[in-house]
C-alpha cells in the first residue's frame, strides 16, 4: 500500500489517500461538517477519465458528521456508480453510524465493520 496523498483542513479534518489492489482507500480523521469537508470532497472527486472507480472510505477516525458529510458521500456514491464503479464505507464510529442510520445512508451505501471487510466484499 502506498500513501499517495494527504490533506488537512484548517478546521481539523485530516484526510489521507492510499491504494490497494486498484482500490482507493480514503481515511478521514476529525469532524465532517460544512466548514471542514473540502479535503474529503477533493479526495473523493472522481476524475473524468476514471473508469470503474472503486473507493473505500475509512470512517474510523471521524468523531462527528452532519448533513454536509452525508450529502458528500451520496454524491461520491452517485459519481462512482455513474462511472461503473462503487463506493463503500468502513468502520464508522458509533456516533457516525447512528447518523447514517437515522437518515438511511446505511441502506444506500454499503457499510462494513472494517476496511478489510469492505475491500473483500
ABEGO torsion letter per residue (X at the ends): XBBABBBBBAAGBBBBBBBBGGBBBBBBBEBBBAAAAAAAAAAABBBAABBGBBBBBBAAABABBBAAAAAAAAAAAAAAAAAGBBBBBBGBBAAAAAAAAAAGAAAABBBBABAAAAAAX
